[in-house]
Amino acid sequence: MLADIESQIMPHHSEPSCVLNDAQIRHFIDNGFIRIDEAFRRSLADDARSILWRDLGRDPDDPATWTKPVIRLGMYSQKPFVDAANTPTLHAAYDQLVGAGRWQPCRAMGTFPVRFPSTDDPGDTGWHVDMSFDWEKPDFMDWRVNVCSRGRALLMLFLFSDVGAKDAPTRIRVGTHLDIARMLAPAGEAGLTTRELIARIPETEGLPEMLATGEAGTVYLCHPFLVHAAQPHRGTTPRFMAQPPLLPREALQLDRTDDTYSPVETAIRKAIPPS
């Protein structure tokens, strides 16, 4: 399994026009994610963290001020964040995974759950899938996701700090996007709510797990149905990571007349082959 995971790490010298090779595309379809090292410059991560530290109101050099296990910051659309999401490497990868012309450029980095070293329970470490529509409903348990992933083309994990195994890396259940697709298929266009889907997440227990570690500038591009979870921070340096969605320009299609399926669509079709 380790060798398989290592094979999906993108070499930084790939040409921007085609950053993922066939083996990496297959890894995405089968396992639900791809890791891209040096997806954006470390200097962008440094600039972004400066903005985040200012808004945190904590001292980056004084752990005594790190009094909570996690602090959530709002949407960020300043230049370092937008530049990080829109590098030529990432645009090329979006094209390969979602389809050229089928996604919208990322204009904000989304919320930041900044995690600090702590022995306290952060209270948000449950396994889940990110919902993709009905976000306007006040109770997040009523948010929804459907088999065509309405409103979300990719789940993305952007590392804005170096993240080791003890630094609260996101936990990923490998291959669970296929299980979730099978759960969603009978629900059709309406899909399932957070509440309904979380009740079935235990069905994915036993699948391999991996940690989304890497240096600042690493990005994990994940299938929108991938099951993942936060965890407590047992390291020494605060972790900065964002999970913005890649928004679709058009709906995913599972029955194309021209067979131009994206890897995101192909994975869903693999889970629920057409009859």
C-alpha positions as CSV (number, residue, x, y, z in Angstrom):
1,M,0.0,0.0,0.0
2,L,2.8,2.4,0.8
3,A,4.4,1.9,-2.5
4,D,1.1,2.5,-4.2
5,I,0.6,5.8,-2.3
6,E,4.1,6.9,-3.1
7,S,3.5,6.4,-6.8
8,Q,0.8,9.1,-6.9
9,I,3.1,11.9,-5.7
10,M,3.6,14.2,-8.7
11,P,7.2,15.0,-9.7
12,H,7.7,18.8,-9.6
13,H,9.3,18.9,-13.0
14,S,6.2,17.7,-14.9
15,E,5.0,19.9,-17.8
16,P,2.1,22.2,-16.8
17,S,0.1,21.1,-19.8
18,C,-0.1,17.5,-18.5
19,V,0.9,17.3,-14.8
20,L,-0.6,13.9,-14.1
21,N,0.4,10.7,-15.8
22,D,-1.9,7.8,-16.6
23,A,-0.9,5.9,-13.4
24,Q,-1.7,9.0,-11.3
25,I,-5.1,9.4,-12.9
26,R,-5.8,5.8,-12.3
27,H,-4.8,6.2,-8.6
28,F,-7.3,9.1,-8.4
29,I,-10.1,7.0,-9.8
30,D,-9.3,4.0,-7.7
31,N,-8.2,5.6,-4.4
32,G,-9.9,9.0,-4.5
33,F,-7.0,11.5,-4.3
34,I,-3.8,12.7,-5.8
35,R,-1.0,14.5,-4.0
36,I,0.9,17.3,-5.8
37,D,4.1,18.5,-4.2
38,E,5.2,22.1,-4.8
39,A,1.8,22.9,-6.2
40,F,2.3,26.5,-5.1
41,R,5.3,28.4,-3.9
42,R,6.4,28.3,-0.2
43,S,6.6,32.1,-0.3
44,L,2.8,32.2,-0.9
45,A,2.3,30.0,2.1
46,D,4.5,32.3,4.2
47,D,2.6,35.4,3.1
48,A,-0.7,33.7,3.8
49,R,0.3,32.6,7.3
50,S,1.3,36.2,8.1
51,I,-2.3,37.3,7.3
52,L,-3.7,34.4,9.3
53,W,-1.6,35.0,12.4
54,R,-2.7,38.7,12.3
55,D,-6.3,37.6,12.4
56,L,-5.7,34.9,15.0
57,G,-4.6,37.5,17.5
58,R,-2.0,35.1,18.8
59,D,1.8,35.2,19.0
60,P,3.4,32.8,16.6
61,D,6.5,32.8,18.9
62,D,4.7,32.3,22.2
63,P,2.9,28.9,22.7
64,A,1.4,30.3,25.9
65,T,-1.0,32.2,23.6
66,W,-2.2,29.1,21.9
67,T,-5.0,28.4,24.3
68,K,-7.5,26.5,22.1
69,P,-7.0,23.3,20.1
70,V,-8.6,24.8,17.0
71,I,-9.6,28.3,15.8
72,R,-11.7,28.7,12.7
73,L,-11.1,31.7,10.5
74,G,-13.4,33.0,7.7
75,M,-13.1,33.2,4.0
76,Y,-9.8,34.5,2.5
77,S,-9.6,36.1,-0.9
78,Q,-6.4,38.1,-0.6
79,K,-3.8,37.7,-3.3
80,P,-1.6,35.0,-1.7
81,F,-4.6,32.7,-1.2
82,V,-6.0,33.2,-4.7
83,D,-2.6,32.9,-6.3
84,A,-2.0,29.6,-4.4
85,A,-5.2,28.1,-5.8
86,N,-4.5,29.2,-9.4
87,T,-1.0,28.1,-10.4
88,P,-0.4,26.7,-13.9
89,T,0.2,23.3,-12.3
90,L,-3.1,23.2,-10.5
91,H,-5.1,24.6,-13.4
92,A,-3.6,21.8,-15.5
93,A,-4.5,19.2,-12.9
94,Y,-8.1,20.6,-12.6
95,D,-8.4,20.2,-16.4
96,Q,-7.2,16.6,-16.2
97,L,-9.4,15.6,-13.2
98,V,-12.6,17.6,-13.9
99,G,-12.3,18.4,-17.6
100,A,-11.2,21.6,-19.4
101,G,-13.9,24.2,-19.3
102,R,-15.9,22.3,-16.6
103,W,-14.6,24.1,-13.5
104,Q,-14.5,27.6,-12.1
105,P,-11.3,29.3,-11.0
106,C,-11.0,29.4,-7.2
107,R,-11.6,33.0,-6.0
108,A,-11.3,32.3,-2.3
109,M,-9.5,29.8,-0.1
110,G,-12.5,29.1,2.2
111,T,-12.4,28.8,5.9
112,F,-9.2,27.9,7.8
113,P,-9.4,25.5,10.8
114,V,-6.1,26.4,12.4
115,R,-5.0,23.6,14.7
116,F,-2.7,24.1,17.7
117,P,-0.8,21.6,19.8
118,S,-3.2,20.7,22.6
119,T,-4.2,17.8,24.9
120,D,-7.8,19.1,24.7
121,D,-10.4,17.4,22.4
122,P,-11.0,19.7,19.4
123,G,-14.6,18.3,19.2
124,D,-14.6,18.0,15.4
125,T,-12.7,14.9,14.5
126,G,-15.6,12.7,13.1
127,W,-15.4,11.0,9.7
128,H,-17.4,12.7,7.1
129,V,-17.9,13.8,3.5
130,D,-18.1,17.5,2.6
131,M,-21.6,18.5,1.5
132,S,-22.0,20.4,-1.7
133,F,-25.5,22.1,-1.8
134,D,-28.2,23.5,0.5
135,W,-25.5,25.4,2.3
136,E,-28.0,28.2,3.0
137,K,-29.8,26.1,5.5
138,P,-28.9,27.1,9.0
139,D,-28.4,23.6,10.4
140,F,-25.4,22.0,8.7
141,M,-26.9,18.6,9.3
142,D,-29.5,19.6,6.6
143,W,-26.8,20.3,4.0
144,R,-26.8,17.8,1.1
145,V,-24.8,15.9,-1.5
146,N,-26.0,13.9,-4.4
147,V,-24.5,11.3,-6.8
148,C,-23.7,14.0,-9.4
149,S,-21.9,16.0,-6.7
150,R,-24.0,19.1,-7.4
151,G,-22.0,22.2,-6.4
152,R,-18.6,20.6,-6.0
153,A,-16.1,19.3,-8.5
154,L,-13.3,18.5,-6.1
155,L,-12.4,18.4,-2.4
156,M,-9.0,20.1,-2.1
157,L,-6.6,20.2,0.8
158,F,-4.1,23.1,0.7
159,L,-1.2,22.9,3.1
160,F,0.0,26.4,4.2
161,S,2.4,25.0,6.7
162,D,4.7,22.0,6.9
163,V,2.5,19.1,8.2
164,G,4.0,16.0,9.7
165,A,2.3,12.9,11.1
166,K,1.9,14.6,14.6
167,D,0.7,18.0,13.2
168,A,-3.0,17.1,12.9
169,P,-2.9,16.0,9.2
170,T,-6.2,15.2,7.7
171,R,-7.0,11.5,7.8
172,I,-8.2,10.0,4.6
173,R,-10.0,6.7,4.1
174,V,-8.6,5.4,0.9
175,G,-11.2,4.4,-1.7
176,T,-14.2,5.5,0.2
177,H,-15.4,7.7,-2.6
178,L,-16.7,4.5,-4.3
179,D,-18.7,3.5,-1.3
180,I,-20.2,6.9,-0.9
181,A,-21.2,6.9,-4.6
182,R,-23.0,3.6,-4.1
183,M,-24.8,5.1,-1.0
184,L,-25.9,8.2,-2.9
185,A,-27.1,6.6,-6.2
186,P,-30.5,5.4,-4.9
187,A,-31.2,8.9,-3.5
188,G,-31.1,10.4,-7.0
189,E,-31.0,14.2,-7.6
190,A,-32.2,15.0,-4.0
191,G,-29.2,13.2,-2.5
192,L,-28.7,12.7,1.2
193,T,-28.3,15.1,4.1
194,T,-25.3,15.3,6.4
195,R,-27.3,13.5,9.0
196,E,-28.3,10.7,6.7
197,L,-24.9,10.2,5.3
198,I,-23.0,10.3,8.6
199,A,-25.2,7.5,9.9
200,R,-23.8,5.3,7.1
201,I,-20.1,6.4,7.4
202,P,-19.4,3.4,9.7
203,E,-19.9,1.2,6.7
204,T,-16.5,2.5,5.4
205,E,-14.6,1.3,8.5
206,G,-11.8,-1.1,7.7
207,L,-10.6,0.5,4.5
208,P,-7.0,1.7,4.5
209,E,-6.2,5.1,6.1
210,M,-3.5,7.6,5.2
211,L,-2.4,11.0,6.4
212,A,-2.4,14.1,4.3
213,T,1.1,15.2,5.3
214,G,3.6,17.3,3.3
215,E,5.5,20.5,3.1
216,A,3.9,23.9,2.7
217,G,2.8,24.2,-0.9
218,T,1.5,20.6,-1.1
219,V,-2.0,20.2,-2.4
220,Y,-4.2,17.1,-2.2
221,L,-6.9,17.0,-4.9
222,C,-9.6,14.6,-3.8
223,H,-12.8,13.1,-5.2
224,P,-15.7,15.1,-3.7
225,F,-17.0,11.9,-2.1
226,L,-13.8,11.0,-0.2
227,V,-14.4,10.2,3.5
228,H,-11.9,12.2,5.7
229,A,-11.5,13.4,9.2
230,A,-9.6,15.9,11.3
231,Q,-7.6,14.8,14.4
232,P,-6.0,16.3,17.5
233,H,-2.6,18.1,17.2
234,R,0.1,16.2,19.0
235,G,3.1,18.1,17.5
236,T,4.7,21.4,18.3
237,T,3.9,23.8,15.5
238,P,0.4,25.1,14.6
239,R,-1.0,23.6,11.4
240,F,-2.5,25.8,8.6
241,M,-4.6,24.0,6.1
242,A,-7.6,25.0,3.9
243,Q,-10.3,22.9,2.3
244,P,-11.8,25.0,-0.5
245,P,-14.1,23.3,-3.0
246,L,-13.4,23.5,-6.7
247,L,-16.7,24.7,-8.0
248,P,-18.1,23.2,-11.2
249,R,-18.9,25.3,-14.3
250,E,-21.4,22.6,-15.4
251,A,-23.0,19.6,-13.6
252,L,-21.2,16.3,-13.6
253,Q,-22.7,13.9,-16.1
254,L,-22.8,10.1,-15.7
255,D,-24.3,9.4,-19.1
256,R,-22.4,11.3,-21.7
257,T,-23.2,10.7,-25.4
258,D,-19.6,11.4,-26.4
259,D,-18.0,9.3,-23.6
260,T,-15.7,12.3,-22.6
261,Y,-15.9,11.4,-18.9
262,S,-13.6,13.1,-16.5
263,P,-11.8,11.0,-13.9
264,V,-14.2,12.3,-11.3
265,E,-17.2,11.0,-13.3
266,T,-15.3,7.8,-14.2
267,A,-14.8,7.0,-10.5
268,I,-18.6,7.4,-9.9
269,R,-19.4,5.2,-12.9
270,K,-16.9,2.6,-11.6
271,A,-18.8,2.5,-8.3
272,I,-22.3,2.3,-10.0
273,P,-21.9,0.8,-13.5
274,P,-24.7,1.8,-15.7
275,S,-27.2,-1.0,-16.2
